[in-house]
Amino acid sequence: MTKFKTPSLDIDKEMKKLYGHELKLENKVERRVIGNLLNHIVTSGFTIDSVYDGEESHTVKDNNIKSTMEVIFNLDESRIYIKNGEKHFHNILITLGNGDAEDIISDWSYSENDSDGFNACMEKFNPSDYE
């Protein structure tokens, strides 16, 4: 297992500057889990398409993990849209603030018979490896 170096997020710097908010251990774990999940998805051949924040969709360019994380960590719940080519779209429901690495990835979708291997990719990822 190769661990991805979690990027420093602008949203965290802004929260510290405005409110003196320091990241707690569970916040750091969430960032490691999500950063490594996104890296795992990209290195498995999938593309990060967008992040839905409950109101609008934010397009992700060039599989940019940091920009994807900036949107995710501005919310408590978001949905990441993943694609493999033009035919298959999948989504991953992310829920933050539950304090357990296993609960961060709430759910995901995949096509019948897992024809593009997305479910297998997700099953291979273990959030607890990044606690």
N, C-alpha and C positions, 0 to 999 in steps of 0.2 A: 504494500500500500504506500503510495507516494502522497505525502501531504502537501497541499497547496498553501502558499503563504498568503494569509488573509490580508487584503489591502486595508489601509487606514481609510476610514470613510469620512467624507466631508460633513455628513449629517451629524456624526459624533463630535467633530470639532465645533460645529455650530452650537450643538446642545451644551457643550462645556462652556463655550464663550458666553452664550446668552443666559444660561441657568446654572452654571457650575456643575452640571451633571457629569459624573464620572461613570464609566462603564463598570458594572458589577460582573462578577465571575460568570453568572448565567448569560449575561449579554455577550461576553466574549465567546462563550461556548456556542451560542446561536450563530455568531458571525463565522466561527470556524466551520460549523456544520454546513451552513448555507454556501460559503465559499468553496468548500470541498465538494459539496453536491454539484454545484454549477460546473466546477472544473471536471468532475467525473462525467457529467452529461456531455460536455463539449469534447473531451478526449475520447468518448465512446462514439463520436461521429454525429451527434445531434446538434441542432442549432437552437440557441435561445432566441425566440421570436419577439416576445413582449412580456410585460408584467401588467396585470390588471389590478388596480388598487381598490376596486369596489365602485368606482365612479368613472374612471377612464383607463384606457390602455396606453402604456408607455412602450414604444418600440425600442428594441435593443439592437444596436448596430454592431456588427463584427464580433458577436459573442462576447461583448464587453462585460466581464464579470463584475467589475467595480461599479459600473453604472447600474447594473441590474440590482446589486446589493443596496445601492443608495435608495432606490425606490422601495425595495422590500423593507428596509429598516426604518422607513419613515411611517410605517403602518404596523398594526397588530396582525392583520391578515391580508394575504395577497395570493394571487394565482399566477404562476409562471407558465407561459405558453411555450412549448417546445415543438420543433418540427424536425422531420427527417425527410429531406427533399421537399417536394411540393404536395405530396399526397397525404402524409400522415401528420396530424396535429395531436399533441397530447398536452395535458396540463397537470400541474403539481400545486396542490393547496398547501400553503405555508401559514402556520399559526405560531406567533411568537408569544412569549411571556408565560409559558406553562412550566418553565423550570426544568424540563426533562428533554434531553436531546432526541429521544425517541418520538416525542410528541410534536416536534417542530414540523416534520413532514406529515401532514394530516392525512393526505390522500393523493392519488394520482390516477390518471386515465390512460388506457392503452387500447389499441385496436384488437378486435377478435383474433384469436390465435397468435397474438403478439408477433405479427408478421414482420415487423421491423426491429424486434428485440428490445423495445423500450421497457417493457415490464421486467425483462431479465436484467437490464441495465439498472433499474431502480432496486430490484431485489438484491443486487450485488452490493449496493451501497449500504453501509452500516453507520448510522449517525453516532452510535456510541463510541466508535473508533476515534472521534474527534472531541470527546469530553475532556 
